[in-house]
Amino acid sequence: MIREQAIAVDGMWAGLVRTRPGTATRWHHHGAYETSIYVASGRIVMESGPAGGAFIEAGPGDFLHVPPGAIQREANPDPEERQIVVVRAGHSPAVINVDGQPQADSCPPAYHPHMNFCPRCGTALIPRLDGGRHRPACPNEGCGFTHYGDHSIGTGAVVFRDDRILLIERRVRERRFWQIPGGYVEVDEPIDSAIEREVLEETGVTARVLDCLGFRHAAGVNAERPASNIYVVFRLEDTGGDPRPDGEESFDARFFTRAEVADLADVTSTSLWAIDQAAPVETGHGFLRLAHRDGLHRPGHTIFGLT
């Protein structure tokens, strides 16, 4: 394939591309470029789609459009040279070769079909095969961003004051219900610090993490916006403060005995599960925070384990 450049300005390339008889390209795509093709002579055969199932043949006078990120390969089946005029608009590497056209059954779609631009540099994202799945990826070689999905970490606290358990009342629209305090972990925050902070913010009670009791994982099954979440439950001991709601996320905060919790009408099932994990067993049966160990801990690491 011989490319004869005619115009090259910021955001656009145009030129004549000549292809030898009986040759074909590798599977590839054109990054963030919009590509328009005019067939000047010969024939172009283009395969695309899962397993190359989409097939286009064009001849002299025909126009073709190749959208950004479309994986395809082109062939010149004739015994004569083919000439096409190519115009590309966009910013990215012009040709990005891939290892082969994936099979539909073995290559699920990208996690987030609505993410269109790189959050780091603003370049239009393209689908890239990574780990057996197409993922939105930035074609800018100086960036390298790949979107692996939306994930969050939540925490819940079973806080004991003697034999009583701290609960808060939440209100969502018309619904009122009781649950253990908790919330999301900030990206730069140790997880045990996060749950101690959430307890203080929502209840005014200071508490100290004793151990980790378990977790609930929710896979991202919403096709419109798949997002996964891990909810990690800790046992904490109260160290002071009178319960009081914050008026934004909590509207009541009290300590209850196990019998009183059982009599409440609207306690979330996850909170009841967490209380069952914590209440009947002596402190220290869960995962404990490990003291710093050289060679194991790295900056930002918090590790919980049995020993």
PANUTOR-994649 format. One record per residue (C-alpha): residue in one letter; x, y, z. Coordinates in steps of 0.5 Angstrom, whole numbers, plus 500, padded with zeros to 3 digits. Layout:
# PANUTOR-994649
<atom><residu>A</residu><c1>X</c1><c2>Y</c2><c3>Z</c3></atom>
...
This chain:
# PANUTOR-994649
<atom><residu>M</residu><c1>500</c1><c2>500</c2><c3>500</c3></atom>
<atom><residu>I</residu><c1>503</c1><c2>507</c2><c3>498</c3></atom>
<atom><residu>R</residu><c1>500</c1><c2>513</c2><c3>501</c3></atom>
<atom><residu>E</residu><c1>501</c1><c2>520</c2><c3>497</c3></atom>
<atom><residu>Q</residu><c1>500</c1><c2>526</c2><c3>501</c3></atom>
<atom><residu>A</residu><c1>496</c1><c2>531</c2><c3>498</c3></atom>
<atom><residu>I</residu><c1>494</c1><c2>535</c2><c3>504</c3></atom>
<atom><residu>A</residu><c1>496</c1><c2>535</c2><c3>512</c3></atom>
<atom><residu>V</residu><c1>493</c1><c2>540</c2><c3>516</c3></atom>
<atom><residu>D</residu><c1>492</c1><c2>540</c2><c3>524</c3></atom>
<atom><residu>G</residu><c1>486</c1><c2>535</c2><c3>524</c3></atom>
<atom><residu>M</residu><c1>485</c1><c2>533</c2><c3>517</c3></atom>
<atom><residu>W</residu><c1>489</c1><c2>529</c2><c3>512</c3></atom>
<atom><residu>A</residu><c1>488</c1><c2>528</c2><c3>505</c3></atom>
<atom><residu>G</residu><c1>491</c1><c2>524</c2><c3>500</c3></atom>
<atom><residu>L</residu><c1>492</c1><c2>518</c2><c3>494</c3></atom>
<atom><residu>V</residu><c1>493</c1><c2>511</c2><c3>497</c3></atom>
<atom><residu>R</residu><c1>495</c1><c2>506</c2><c3>492</c3></atom>
<atom><residu>T</residu><c1>494</c1><c2>498</c2><c3>493</c3></atom>
<atom><residu>R</residu><c1>498</c1><c2>493</c2><c3>490</c3></atom>
<atom><residu>P</residu><c1>494</c1><c2>487</c2><c3>486</c3></atom>
<atom><residu>G</residu><c1>492</c1><c2>481</c2><c3>491</c3></atom>
<atom><residu>T</residu><c1>494</c1><c2>484</c2><c3>497</c3></atom>
<atom><residu>A</residu><c1>490</c1><c2>486</c2><c3>504</c3></atom>
<atom><residu>T</residu><c1>491</c1><c2>490</c2><c3>510</c3></atom>
<atom><residu>R</residu><c1>491</c1><c2>487</c2><c3>517</c3></atom>
<atom><residu>W</residu><c1>486</c1><c2>488</c2><c3>522</c3></atom>
<atom><residu>H</residu><c1>486</c1><c2>495</c2><c3>524</c3></atom>
<atom><residu>H</residu><c1>482</c1><c2>502</c2><c3>526</c3></atom>
<atom><residu>H</residu><c1>483</c1><c2>509</c2><c3>525</c3></atom>
<atom><residu>G</residu><c1>483</c1><c2>511</c2><c3>532</c3></atom>
<atom><residu>A</residu><c1>479</c1><c2>518</c2><c3>533</c3></atom>
<atom><residu>Y</residu><c1>479</c1><c2>519</c2><c3>525</c3></atom>
<atom><residu>E</residu><c1>473</c1><c2>520</c2><c3>521</c3></atom>
<atom><residu>T</residu><c1>475</c1><c2>517</c2><c3>515</c3></atom>
<atom><residu>S</residu><c1>472</c1><c2>518</c2><c3>508</c3></atom>
<atom><residu>I</residu><c1>474</c1><c2>514</c2><c3>502</c3></atom>
<atom><residu>Y</residu><c1>473</c1><c2>515</c2><c3>494</c3></atom>
<atom><residu>V</residu><c1>474</c1><c2>509</c2><c3>490</c3></atom>
<atom><residu>A</residu><c1>478</c1><c2>512</c2><c3>484</c3></atom>
<atom><residu>S</residu><c1>480</c1><c2>506</c2><c3>480</c3></atom>
<atom><residu>G</residu><c1>479</c1><c2>498</c2><c3>482</c3></atom>
<atom><residu>R</residu><c1>475</c1><c2>495</c2><c3>487</c3></atom>
<atom><residu>I</residu><c1>476</c1><c2>495</c2><c3>495</c3></atom>
<atom><residu>V</residu><c1>473</c1><c2>490</c2><c3>499</c3></atom>
<atom><residu>M</residu><c1>472</c1><c2>491</c2><c3>506</c3></atom>
<atom><residu>E</residu><c1>470</c1><c2>487</c2><c3>512</c3></atom>
<atom><residu>S</residu><c1>468</c1><c2>489</c2><c3>519</c3></atom>
<atom><residu>G</residu><c1>464</c1><c2>487</c2><c3>525</c3></atom>
<atom><residu>P</residu><c1>464</c1><c2>481</c2><c3>529</c3></atom>
<atom><residu>A</residu><c1>468</c1><c2>475</c2><c3>526</c3></atom>
<atom><residu>G</residu><c1>468</c1><c2>480</c2><c3>519</c3></atom>
<atom><residu>G</residu><c1>461</c1><c2>478</c2><c3>518</c3></atom>
<atom><residu>A</residu><c1>460</c1><c2>485</c2><c3>515</c3></atom>
<atom><residu>F</residu><c1>462</c1><c2>485</c2><c3>508</c3></atom>
<atom><residu>I</residu><c1>462</c1><c2>491</c2><c3>503</c3></atom>
<atom><residu>E</residu><c1>465</c1><c2>492</c2><c3>496</c3></atom>
<atom><residu>A</residu><c1>466</c1><c2>498</c2><c3>492</c3></atom>
<atom><residu>G</residu><c1>468</c1><c2>500</c2><c3>485</c3></atom>
<atom><residu>P</residu><c1>470</c1><c2>506</c2><c3>481</c3></atom>
<atom><residu>G</residu><c1>466</c1><c2>512</c2><c3>483</c3></atom>
<atom><residu>D</residu><c1>463</c1><c2>510</c2><c3>490</c3></atom>
<atom><residu>F</residu><c1>464</c1><c2>513</c2><c3>497</c3></atom>
<atom><residu>L</residu><c1>465</c1><c2>510</c2><c3>503</c3></atom>
<atom><residu>H</residu><c1>465</c1><c2>512</c2><c3>510</c3></atom>
<atom><residu>V</residu><c1>469</c1><c2>509</c2><c3>516</c3></atom>
<atom><residu>P</residu><c1>467</c1><c2>511</c2><c3>523</c3></atom>
<atom><residu>P</residu><c1>472</c1><c2>512</c2><c3>529</c3></atom>
<atom><residu>G</residu><c1>474</c1><c2>506</c2><c3>532</c3></atom>
<atom><residu>A</residu><c1>471</c1><c2>501</c2><c3>527</c3></atom>
<atom><residu>I</residu><c1>476</c1><c2>495</c2><c3>526</c3></atom>
<atom><residu>Q</residu><c1>476</c1><c2>493</c2><c3>519</c3></atom>
<atom><residu>R</residu><c1>481</c1><c2>490</c2><c3>514</c3></atom>
<atom><residu>E</residu><c1>481</c1><c2>492</c2><c3>506</c3></atom>
<atom><residu>A</residu><c1>483</c1><c2>488</c2><c3>500</c3></atom>
<atom><residu>N</residu><c1>484</c1><c2>489</c2><c3>493</c3></atom>
<atom><residu>P</residu><c1>482</c1><c2>482</c2><c3>490</c3></atom>
<atom><residu>D</residu><c1>484</c1><c2>485</c2><c3>483</c3></atom>
<atom><residu>P</residu><c1>490</c1><c2>483</c2><c3>479</c3></atom>
<atom><residu>E</residu><c1>491</c1><c2>491</c2><c3>478</c3></atom>
<atom><residu>E</residu><c1>493</c1><c2>496</c2><c3>482</c3></atom>
<atom><residu>R</residu><c1>487</c1><c2>500</c2><c3>486</c3></atom>
<atom><residu>Q</residu><c1>487</c1><c2>507</c2><c3>487</c3></atom>
<atom><residu>I</residu><c1>483</c1><c2>511</c2><c3>493</c3></atom>
<atom><residu>V</residu><c1>482</c1><c2>518</c2><c3>495</c3></atom>
<atom><residu>V</residu><c1>482</c1><c2>518</c2><c3>503</c3></atom>
<atom><residu>V</residu><c1>480</c1><c2>524</c2><c3>507</c3></atom>
<atom><residu>R</residu><c1>481</c1><c2>523</c2><c3>515</c3></atom>
<atom><residu>A</residu><c1>479</c1><c2>528</c2><c3>520</c3></atom>
<atom><residu>G</residu><c1>481</c1><c2>528</c2><c3>527</c3></atom>
<atom><residu>H</residu><c1>486</c1><c2>527</c2><c3>532</c3></atom>
<atom><residu>S</residu><c1>490</c1><c2>520</c2><c3>533</c3></atom>
<atom><residu>P</residu><c1>494</c1><c2>516</c2><c3>530</c3></atom>
<atom><residu>A</residu><c1>492</c1><c2>514</c2><c3>523</c3></atom>
<atom><residu>V</residu><c1>493</c1><c2>507</c2><c3>523</c3></atom>
<atom><residu>I</residu><c1>492</c1><c2>502</c2><c3>529</c3></atom>
<atom><residu>N</residu><c1>493</c1><c2>495</c2><c3>528</c3></atom>
<atom><residu>V</residu><c1>490</c1><c2>490</c2><c3>532</c3></atom>
<atom><residu>D</residu><c1>491</c1><c2>482</c2><c3>533</c3></atom>
<atom><residu>G</residu><c1>485</c1><c2>480</c2><c3>530</c3></atom>
<atom><residu>Q</residu><c1>477</c1><c2>481</c2><c3>529</c3></atom>
<atom><residu>P</residu><c1>474</c1><c2>478</c2><c3>536</c3></atom>
<atom><residu>Q</residu><c1>469</c1><c2>473</c2><c3>535</c3></atom>
<atom><residu>A</residu><c1>462</c1><c2>476</c2><c3>538</c3></atom>
<atom><residu>D</residu><c1>461</c1><c2>471</c2><c3>543</c3></atom>
<atom><residu>S</residu><c1>468</c1><c2>472</c2><c3>546</c3></atom>
<atom><residu>C</residu><c1>468</c1><c2>479</c2><c3>546</c3></atom>
<atom><residu>P</residu><c1>463</c1><c2>483</c2><c3>550</c3></atom>
<atom><residu>P</residu><c1>462</c1><c2>490</c2><c3>549</c3></atom>
<atom><residu>A</residu><c1>465</c1><c2>496</c2><c3>553</c3></atom>
<atom><residu>Y</residu><c1>463</c1><c2>497</c2><c3>560</c3></atom>
<atom><residu>H</residu><c1>460</c1><c2>504</c2><c3>559</c3></atom>
<atom><residu>P</residu><c1>457</c1><c2>506</c2><c3>552</c3></atom>
<atom><residu>H</residu><c1>456</c1><c2>513</c2><c3>554</c3></atom>
<atom><residu>M</residu><c1>463</c1><c2>515</c2><c3>555</c3></atom>
<atom><residu>N</residu><c1>465</c1><c2>518</c2><c3>549</c3></atom>
<atom><residu>F</residu><c1>471</c1><c2>523</c2><c3>551</c3></atom>
<atom><residu>C</residu><c1>478</c1><c2>521</c2><c3>555</c3></atom>
<atom><residu>P</residu><c1>477</c1><c2>525</c2><c3>562</c3></atom>
<atom><residu>R</residu><c1>484</c1><c2>526</c2><c3>562</c3></atom>
<atom><residu>C</residu><c1>486</c1><c2>529</c2><c3>555</c3></atom>
<atom><residu>G</residu><c1>479</c1><c2>530</c2><c3>552</c3></atom>
<atom><residu>T</residu><c1>481</c1><c2>526</c2><c3>546</c3></atom>
<atom><residu>A</residu><c1>475</c1><c2>522</c2><c3>543</c3></atom>
<atom><residu>L</residu><c1>475</c1><c2>515</c2><c3>546</c3></atom>
<atom><residu>I</residu><c1>475</c1><c2>508</c2><c3>541</c3></atom>
<atom><residu>P</residu><c1>474</c1><c2>501</c2><c3>543</c3></atom>
<atom><residu>R</residu><c1>480</c1><c2>497</c2><c3>544</c3></atom>
<atom><residu>L</residu><c1>480</c1><c2>490</c2><c3>546</c3></atom>
<atom><residu>D</residu><c1>483</c1><c2>489</c2><c3>553</c3></atom>
<atom><residu>G</residu><c1>483</c1><c2>483</c2><c3>557</c3></atom>
<atom><residu>G</residu><c1>478</c1><c2>479</c2><c3>552</c3></atom>
<atom><residu>R</residu><c1>473</c1><c2>485</c2><c3>552</c3></atom>
<atom><residu>H</residu><c1>472</c1><c2>492</c2><c3>548</c3></atom>
<atom><residu>R</residu><c1>473</c1><c2>498</c2><c3>553</c3></atom>
<atom><residu>P</residu><c1>473</c1><c2>505</c2><c3>551</c3></atom>
<atom><residu>A</residu><c1>480</c1><c2>507</c2><c3>551</c3></atom>
<atom><residu>C</residu><c1>484</c1><c2>513</c2><c3>549</c3></atom>
<atom><residu>P</residu><c1>488</c1><c2>513</c2><c3>542</c3></atom>
<atom><residu>N</residu><c1>493</c1><c2>519</c2><c3>544</c3></atom>
<atom><residu>E</residu><c1>499</c1><c2>515</c2><c3>545</c3></atom>
<atom><residu>G</residu><c1>501</c1><c2>520</c2><c3>550</c3></atom>
<atom><residu>C</residu><c1>495</c1><c2>519</c2><c3>555</c3></atom>
<atom><residu>G</residu><c1>494</c1><c2>511</c2><c3>555</c3></atom>
<atom><residu>F</residu><c1>487</c1><c2>512</c2><c3>559</c3></atom>
<atom><residu>T</residu><c1>483</c1><c2>506</c2><c3>559</c3></atom>
<atom><residu>H</residu><c1>476</c1><c2>506</c2><c3>562</c3></atom>
<atom><residu>Y</residu><c1>475</c1><c2>499</c2><c3>566</c3></atom>
<atom><residu>G</residu><c1>468</c1><c2>501</c2><c3>569</c3></atom>
<atom><residu>D</residu><c1>465</c1><c2>505</c2><c3>574</c3></atom>
<atom><residu>H</residu><c1>466</c1><c2>502</c2><c3>581</c3></atom>
<atom><residu>S</residu><c1>465</c1><c2>504</c2><c3>588</c3></atom>
<atom><residu>I</residu><c1>467</c1><c2>502</c2><c3>595</c3></atom>
<atom><residu>G</residu><c1>461</c1><c2>503</c2><c3>601</c3></atom>
<atom><residu>T</residu><c1>462</c1><c2>502</c2><c3>608</c3></atom>
<atom><residu>G</residu><c1>457</c1><c2>500</c2><c3>614</c3></atom>
<atom><residu>A</residu><c1>459</c1><c2>500</c2><c3>622</c3></atom>
<atom><residu>V</residu><c1>456</c1><c2>496</c2><c3>627</c3></atom>
<atom><residu>V</residu><c1>457</c1><c2>500</c2><c3>633</c3></atom>
<atom><residu>F</residu><c1>457</c1><c2>497</c2><c3>640</c3></atom>
<atom><residu>R</residu><c1>456</c1><c2>501</c2><c3>646</c3></atom>
<atom><residu>D</residu><c1>455</c1><c2>496</c2><c3>652</c3></atom>
<atom><residu>D</residu><c1>450</c1><c2>491</c2><c3>649</c3></atom>
<atom><residu>R</residu><c1>447</c1><c2>496</c2><c3>645</c3></atom>
<atom><residu>I</residu><c1>447</c1><c2>498</c2><c3>637</c3></atom>
<atom><residu>L</residu><c1>447</c1><c2>504</c2><c3>634</c3></atom>
<atom><residu>L</residu><c1>442</c1><c2>505</c2><c3>628</c3></atom>
<atom><residu>I</residu><c1>440</c1><c2>511</c2><c3>624</c3></atom>
<atom><residu>E</residu><c1>434</c1><c2>513</c2><c3>620</c3></atom>
<atom><residu>R</residu><c1>434</c1><c2>515</c2><c3>613</c3></atom>
<atom><residu>R</residu><c1>429</c1><c2>518</c2><c3>609</c3></atom>
<atom><residu>V</residu><c1>429</c1><c2>517</c2><c3>601</c3></atom>
<atom><residu>R</residu><c1>423</c1><c2>520</c2><c3>598</c3></atom>
<atom><residu>E</residu><c1>417</c1><c2>518</c2><c3>602</c3></atom>
<atom><residu>R</residu><c1>420</c1><c2>512</c2><c3>605</c3></atom>
<atom><residu>R</residu><c1>423</c1><c2>512</c2><c3>612</c3></atom>
<atom><residu>F</residu><c1>428</c1><c2>506</c2><c3>614</c3></atom>
<atom><residu>W</residu><c1>433</c1><c2>504</c2><c3>619</c3></atom>
<atom><residu>Q</residu><c1>440</c1><c2>502</c2><c3>618</c3></atom>
<atom><residu>I</residu><c1>447</c1><c2>502</c2><c3>621</c3></atom>
<atom><residu>P</residu><c1>451</c1><c2>508</c2><c3>619</c3></atom>
<atom><residu>G</residu><c1>456</c1><c2>508</c2><c3>613</c3></atom>
<atom><residu>G</residu><c1>458</c1><c2>511</c2><c3>607</c3></atom>
<atom><residu>Y</residu><c1>463</c1><c2>511</c2><c3>601</c3></atom>
<atom><residu>V</residu><c1>470</c1><c2>511</c2><c3>602</c3></atom>
<atom><residu>E</residu><c1>474</c1><c2>517</c2><c3>598</c3></atom>
<atom><residu>V</residu><c1>479</c1><c2>515</c2><c3>593</c3></atom>
<atom><residu>D</residu><c1>485</c1><c2>518</c2><c3>598</c3></atom>
<atom><residu>E</residu><c1>482</c1><c2>515</c2><c3>604</c3></atom>
<atom><residu>P</residu><c1>484</c1><c2>509</c2><c3>608</c3></atom>
<atom><residu>I</residu><c1>478</c1><c2>505</c2><c3>609</c3></atom>
<atom><residu>D</residu><c1>478</c1><c2>504</c2><c3>616</c3></atom>
<atom><residu>S</residu><c1>478</c1><c2>512</c2><c3>617</c3></atom>
<atom><residu>A</residu><c1>473</c1><c2>512</c2><c3>612</c3></atom>
<atom><residu>I</residu><c1>468</c1><c2>509</c2><c3>616</c3></atom>
<atom><residu>E</residu><c1>470</c1><c2>512</c2><c3>623</c3></atom>
<atom><residu>R</residu><c1>469</c1><c2>519</c2><c3>619</c3></atom>
<atom><residu>E</residu><c1>462</c1><c2>517</c2><c3>617</c3></atom>
<atom><residu>V</residu><c1>459</c1><c2>514</c2><c3>624</c3></atom>
<atom><residu>L</residu><c1>462</c1><c2>521</c2><c3>626</c3></atom>
<atom><residu>E</residu><c1>458</c1><c2>525</c2><c3>621</c3></atom>
<atom><residu>E</residu><c1>452</c1><c2>521</c2><c3>621</c3></atom>
<atom><residu>T</residu><c1>451</c1><c2>520</c2><c3>628</c3></atom>
<atom><residu>G</residu><c1>456</c1><c2>525</c2><c3>632</c3></atom>
<atom><residu>V</residu><c1>459</c1><c2>519</c2><c3>636</c3></atom>
<atom><residu>T</residu><c1>466</c1><c2>517</c2><c3>636</c3></atom>
<atom><residu>A</residu><c1>468</c1><c2>510</c2><c3>635</c3></atom>
<atom><residu>R</residu><c1>474</c1><c2>506</c2><c3>633</c3></atom>
<atom><residu>V</residu><c1>474</c1><c2>500</c2><c3>628</c3></atom>
<atom><residu>L</residu><c1>475</c1><c2>493</c2><c3>632</c3></atom>
<atom><residu>D</residu><c1>475</c1><c2>488</c2><c3>626</c3></atom>
<atom><residu>C</residu><c1>472</c1><c2>487</c2><c3>619</c3></atom>
<atom><residu>L</residu><c1>466</c1><c2>483</c2><c3>619</c3></atom>
<atom><residu>G</residu><c1>465</c1><c2>481</c2><c3>611</c3></atom>
<atom><residu>F</residu><c1>462</c1><c2>485</c2><c3>605</c3></atom>
<atom><residu>R</residu><c1>457</c1><c2>485</c2><c3>600</c3></atom>
<atom><residu>H</residu><c1>459</c1><c2>485</c2><c3>592</c3></atom>
<atom><residu>A</residu><c1>454</c1><c2>488</c2><c3>587</c3></atom>
<atom><residu>A</residu><c1>456</c1><c2>487</c2><c3>580</c3></atom>
<atom><residu>G</residu><c1>454</c1><c2>492</c2><c3>575</c3></atom>
<atom><residu>V</residu><c1>448</c1><c2>489</c2><c3>572</c3></atom>
<atom><residu>N</residu><c1>444</c1><c2>495</c2><c3>569</c3></atom>
<atom><residu>A</residu><c1>446</c1><c2>496</c2><c3>562</c3></atom>
<atom><residu>E</residu><c1>445</c1><c2>503</c2><c3>561</c3></atom>
<atom><residu>R</residu><c1>450</c1><c2>505</c2><c3>566</c3></atom>
<atom><residu>P</residu><c1>454</c1><c2>499</c2><c3>569</c3></atom>
<atom><residu>A</residu><c1>457</c1><c2>500</c2><c3>576</c3></atom>
<atom><residu>S</residu><c1>459</c1><c2>495</c2><c3>581</c3></atom>
<atom><residu>N</residu><c1>460</c1><c2>496</c2><c3>588</c3></atom>
<atom><residu>I</residu><c1>463</c1><c2>493</c2><c3>594</c3></atom>
<atom><residu>Y</residu><c1>460</c1><c2>494</c2><c3>601</c3></atom>
<atom><residu>V</residu><c1>465</c1><c2>493</c2><c3>607</c3></atom>
<atom><residu>V</residu><c1>462</c1><c2>492</c2><c3>614</c3></atom>
<atom><residu>F</residu><c1>466</c1><c2>493</c2><c3>620</c3></atom>
<atom><residu>R</residu><c1>465</c1><c2>492</c2><c3>628</c3></atom>
<atom><residu>L</residu><c1>466</c1><c2>498</c2><c3>632</c3></atom>
<atom><residu>E</residu><c1>466</c1><c2>500</c2><c3>639</c3></atom>
<atom><residu>D</residu><c1>463</c1><c2>507</c2><c3>641</c3></atom>
<atom><residu>T</residu><c1>468</c1><c2>512</c2><c3>645</c3></atom>
<atom><residu>G</residu><c1>464</c1><c2>517</c2><c3>646</c3></atom>
<atom><residu>G</residu><c1>459</c1><c2>522</c2><c3>644</c3></atom>
<atom><residu>D</residu><c1>451</c1><c2>523</c2><c3>644</c3></atom>
<atom><residu>P</residu><c1>447</c1><c2>520</c2><c3>638</c3></atom>
<atom><residu>R</residu><c1>445</c1><c2>526</c2><c3>634</c3></atom>
<atom><residu>P</residu><c1>442</c1><c2>526</c2><c3>626</c3></atom>
<atom><residu>D</residu><c1>446</c1><c2>530</c2><c3>621</c3></atom>
<atom><residu>G</residu><c1>439</c1><c2>532</c2><c3>618</c3></atom>
<atom><residu>E</residu><c1>441</c1><c2>531</c2><c3>611</c3></atom>
<atom><residu>E</residu><c1>443</c1><c2>524</c2><c3>611</c3></atom>
<atom><residu>S</residu><c1>440</c1><c2>521</c2><c3>618</c3></atom>
<atom><residu>F</residu><c1>434</c1><c2>524</c2><c3>621</c3></atom>
<atom><residu>D</residu><c1>434</c1><c2>520</c2><c3>628</c3></atom>
<atom><residu>A</residu><c1>440</c1><c2>516</c2><c3>631</c3></atom>
<atom><residu>R</residu><c1>440</c1><c2>512</c2><c3>637</c3></atom>
<atom><residu>F</residu><c1>443</c1><c2>506</c2><c3>641</c3></atom>
<atom><residu>F</residu><c1>438</c1><c2>500</c2><c3>641</c3></atom>
<atom><residu>T</residu><c1>438</c1><c2>493</c2><c3>644</c3></atom>
<atom><residu>R</residu><c1>438</c1><c2>487</c2><c3>640</c3></atom>
<atom><residu>A</residu><c1>431</c1><c2>486</c2><c3>642</c3></atom>
<atom><residu>E</residu><c1>429</c1><c2>493</c2><c3>640</c3></atom>
<atom><residu>V</residu><c1>432</c1><c2>492</c2><c3>633</c3></atom>
<atom><residu>A</residu><c1>428</c1><c2>486</c2><c3>632</c3></atom>
<atom><residu>D</residu><c1>421</c1><c2>490</c2><c3>634</c3></atom>
<atom><residu>L</residu><c1>423</c1><c2>496</c2><c3>629</c3></atom>
<atom><residu>A</residu><c1>419</c1><c2>495</c2><c3>623</c3></atom>
<atom><residu>D</residu><c1>423</c1><c2>498</c2><c3>617</c3></atom>
<atom><residu>V</residu><c1>431</c1><c2>495</c2><c3>618</c3></atom>
<atom><residu>T</residu><c1>434</c1><c2>494</c2><c3>612</c3></atom>
<atom><residu>S</residu><c1>436</c1><c2>487</c2><c3>611</c3></atom>
<atom><residu>T</residu><c1>443</c1><c2>488</c2><c3>610</c3></atom>
<atom><residu>S</residu><c1>444</c1><c2>492</c2><c3>616</c3></atom>
<atom><residu>L</residu><c1>440</c1><c2>486</c2><c3>620</c3></atom>
<atom><residu>W</residu><c1>445</c1><c2>481</c2><c3>616</c3></atom>
<atom><residu>A</residu><c1>451</c1><c2>485</c2><c3>619</c3></atom>
<atom><residu>I</residu><c1>448</c1><c2>486</c2><c3>626</c3></atom>
<atom><residu>D</residu><c1>448</c1><c2>478</c2><c3>626</c3></atom>
<atom><residu>Q</residu><c1>455</c1><c2>477</c2><c3>624</c3></atom>
<atom><residu>A</residu><c1>457</c1><c2>482</c2><c3>629</c3></atom>
<atom><residu>A</residu><c1>453</c1><c2>481</c2><c3>635</c3></atom>
<atom><residu>P</residu><c1>453</c1><c2>473</c2><c3>637</c3></atom>
<atom><residu>V</residu><c1>461</c1><c2>473</c2><c3>637</c3></atom>
<atom><residu>E</residu><c1>467</c1><c2>475</c2><c3>641</c3></atom>
<atom><residu>T</residu><c1>471</c1><c2>481</c2><c3>639</c3></atom>
<atom><residu>G</residu><c1>477</c1><c2>479</c2><c3>634</c3></atom>
<atom><residu>H</residu><c1>474</c1><c2>474</c2><c3>630</c3></atom>
<atom><residu>G</residu><c1>474</c1><c2>478</c2><c3>624</c3></atom>
<atom><residu>F</residu><c1>479</c1><c2>481</c2><c3>619</c3></atom>
<atom><residu>L</residu><c1>484</c1><c2>485</c2><c3>623</c3></atom>
<atom><residu>R</residu><c1>488</c1><c2>491</c2><c3>621</c3></atom>
<atom><residu>L</residu><c1>495</c1><c2>489</c2><c3>620</c3></atom>
<atom><residu>A</residu><c1>501</c1><c2>493</c2><c3>623</c3></atom>
<atom><residu>H</residu><c1>506</c1><c2>496</c2><c3>618</c3></atom>
<atom><residu>R</residu><c1>510</c1><c2>490</c2><c3>615</c3></atom>
<atom><residu>D</residu><c1>516</c1><c2>492</c2><c3>611</c3></atom>
<atom><residu>G</residu><c1>516</c1><c2>489</c2><c3>604</c3></atom>
<atom><residu>L</residu><c1>508</c1><c2>488</c2><c3>604</c3></atom>
<atom><residu>H</residu><c1>505</c1><c2>495</c2><c3>605</c3></atom>
<atom><residu>R</residu><c1>506</c1><c2>500</c2><c3>600</c3></atom>
<atom><residu>P</residu><c1>504</c1><c2>507</c2><c3>600</c3></atom>
<atom><residu>G</residu><c1>496</c1><c2>508</c2><c3>601</c3></atom>
<atom><residu>H</residu><c1>495</c1><c2>501</c2><c3>603</c3></atom>
<atom><residu>T</residu><c1>491</c1><c2>498</c2><c3>609</c3></atom>
<atom><residu>I</residu><c1>491</c1><c2>491</c2><c3>610</c3></atom>
<atom><residu>F</residu><c1>486</c1><c2>487</c2><c3>614</c3></atom>
<atom><residu>G</residu><c1>487</c1><c2>479</c2><c3>615</c3></atom>
<atom><residu>L</residu><c1>486</c1><c2>473</c2><c3>620</c3></atom>
<atom><residu>T</residu><c1>493</c1><c2>474</c2><c3>622</c3></atom>
